[in-house]
């Protein structure tokens, strides 16, 4: 009986630990208002996204057709409008970003 409990606990622990590892995604950091309209990373895209951010919009991360909220906004402050690779952990539709590279 105790072996079954230990085995079950080990499985749950393994699943919990594996979901805590960081993942990498390639996409575009942009503003929440225009989101997918600014994924090309052109000069106009960057300027518009930065303008919207100054007006109070939140940064989002666009990967393909998915738009993710960014938990820690300060991590991407210097990358608004840019195509980047981020490392972090995803929970639902929100990413906590640990590292940003261009």
C-alpha positions as a Markdown table, in Angstrom:
| # | Residue | x | y | z |
|---|---|---|---|---|
| 1 | Unk | 0.0 | 0.0 | 0.0 |
| 2 | Unk | 2.7 | 2.5 | 0.9 |
| 3 | Unk | 4.6 | 1.7 | -2.3 |
| 4 | Unk | 1.5 | 2.8 | -4.3 |
| 5 | Unk | 1.3 | 6.0 | -2.3 |
| 6 | Unk | 5.1 | 6.7 | -2.9 |
| 7 | Unk | 4.7 | 6.0 | -6.6 |
| 8 | Unk | 1.7 | 8.3 | -6.9 |
| 9 | Unk | 3.6 | 11.0 | -5.0 |
| 10 | Unk | 6.6 | 10.6 | -7.2 |
| 11 | Unk | 4.4 | 11.0 | -10.4 |
| 12 | Unk | 2.8 | 14.2 | -9.1 |
| 13 | Unk | 6.2 | 15.6 | -8.0 |
| 14 | Unk | 7.6 | 14.9 | -11.5 |
| 15 | Unk | 4.7 | 16.6 | -13.2 |
| 16 | Unk | 5.0 | 19.6 | -10.9 |
| 17 | Unk | 8.7 | 20.0 | -11.4 |
| 18 | Unk | 8.6 | 19.6 | -15.2 |
| 19 | Unk | 6.0 | 22.4 | -15.5 |
| 20 | Unk | 8.3 | 24.8 | -13.6 |
| 21 | Unk | 11.1 | 24.7 | -16.3 |
| 22 | Unk | 11.5 | 27.7 | -18.5 |
| 23 | Unk | 10.5 | 27.6 | -22.2 |
| 24 | Unk | 11.7 | 29.7 | -25.1 |
| 25 | Unk | 9.4 | 31.5 | -27.6 |
| 26 | Unk | 10.1 | 33.6 | -30.7 |
| 27 | Unk | 7.7 | 36.5 | -31.3 |
| 28 | Unk | 7.1 | 40.2 | -31.0 |
| 29 | Unk | 6.7 | 42.4 | -28.0 |
| 30 | Unk | 4.0 | 45.0 | -28.7 |
| 31 | Unk | 1.1 | 46.9 | -27.1 |
| 32 | Unk | -2.2 | 45.3 | -26.0 |
| 33 | Unk | -4.3 | 47.7 | -28.1 |
| 34 | Unk | -2.9 | 46.9 | -31.5 |
| 35 | Unk | -1.2 | 43.5 | -30.6 |
| 36 | Unk | -1.0 | 41.4 | -33.8 |
| 37 | Unk | -1.0 | 44.5 | -36.1 |
| 38 | Unk | 2.6 | 45.2 | -35.0 |
| 39 | Unk | 4.4 | 41.9 | -35.5 |
| 40 | Unk | 6.5 | 42.8 | -38.5 |
| 41 | Unk | 8.9 | 44.9 | -36.4 |
| 42 | Unk | 9.1 | 47.7 | -38.9 |
| 43 | Unk | 10.0 | 51.2 | -37.9 |
| 44 | Unk | 6.3 | 52.2 | -38.0 |
| 45 | Unk | 5.4 | 49.2 | -35.9 |
| 46 | Unk | 7.9 | 50.1 | -33.2 |
| 47 | Unk | 6.9 | 53.8 | -33.1 |
| 48 | Unk | 3.2 | 53.0 | -32.9 |
| 49 | Unk | 3.7 | 50.4 | -30.2 |
| 50 | Unk | 5.9 | 52.7 | -28.2 |
| 51 | Unk | 3.4 | 55.5 | -28.5 |
| 52 | Unk | 0.5 | 53.3 | -27.3 |
| 53 | Unk | 2.7 | 52.1 | -24.4 |
| 54 | Unk | 3.3 | 55.7 | -23.3 |
| 55 | Unk | -0.5 | 56.2 | -23.3 |
| 56 | Unk | -0.9 | 53.4 | -20.8 |
| 57 | Unk | -1.3 | 50.2 | -22.8 |
| 58 | Unk | 0.2 | 47.0 | -21.4 |
| 59 | Unk | 2.9 | 45.1 | -23.3 |
| 60 | Unk | 1.9 | 41.7 | -24.8 |
| 61 | Unk | 3.9 | 39.0 | -26.5 |
| 62 | Unk | 2.6 | 37.8 | -29.9 |
| 63 | Unk | 3.6 | 34.3 | -31.1 |
| 64 | Unk | 2.0 | 33.4 | -34.4 |
| 65 | Unk | -1.7 | 34.0 | -33.8 |
| 66 | Unk | -1.5 | 33.8 | -30.0 |
| 67 | Unk | -1.3 | 36.9 | -27.8 |
| 68 | Unk | 0.1 | 36.4 | -24.3 |
| 69 | Unk | -0.1 | 38.8 | -21.4 |
| 70 | Unk | 3.3 | 39.6 | -19.8 |
| 71 | Unk | 3.3 | 39.2 | -16.0 |
| 72 | Unk | 6.5 | 41.3 | -15.4 |
| 73 | Unk | 6.1 | 44.3 | -17.7 |
| 74 | Unk | 9.5 | 45.8 | -16.8 |
| 75 | Unk | 11.3 | 42.8 | -18.4 |
| 76 | Unk | 10.3 | 44.0 | -21.9 |
| 77 | Unk | 10.4 | 47.8 | -21.5 |
| 78 | Unk | 13.3 | 48.2 | -23.8 |
| 79 | Unk | 11.9 | 45.8 | -26.5 |
| 80 | Unk | 8.5 | 47.3 | -27.4 |
| 81 | Unk | 7.9 | 46.7 | -31.1 |
| 82 | Unk | 10.8 | 44.3 | -31.5 |
| 83 | Unk | 11.0 | 40.7 | -32.6 |
| 84 | Unk | 12.7 | 38.8 | -29.8 |
| 85 | Unk | 13.2 | 35.4 | -28.2 |
| 86 | Unk | 12.0 | 35.2 | -24.6 |
| 87 | Unk | 12.7 | 32.6 | -21.9 |
| 88 | Unk | 10.2 | 32.2 | -19.2 |
| 89 | Unk | 7.3 | 30.2 | -17.8 |
| 90 | Unk | 3.7 | 30.2 | -19.1 |
| 91 | Unk | 0.6 | 29.9 | -17.0 |
| 92 | Unk | -2.5 | 30.0 | -19.0 |
| 93 | Unk | -2.3 | 33.0 | -21.3 |
| 94 | Unk | 0.3 | 34.8 | -19.2 |
| 95 | Unk | 4.1 | 34.5 | -19.5 |
| 96 | Unk | 6.6 | 35.4 | -16.8 |
| 97 | Unk | 9.7 | 36.5 | -18.7 |
| 98 | Unk | 13.1 | 35.6 | -17.3 |
| 99 | Unk | 15.3 | 36.6 | -20.3 |
| 100 | Unk | 14.8 | 38.6 | -23.6 |
| 101 | Unk | 17.2 | 38.3 | -26.5 |
| 102 | Unk | 17.1 | 40.0 | -29.9 |
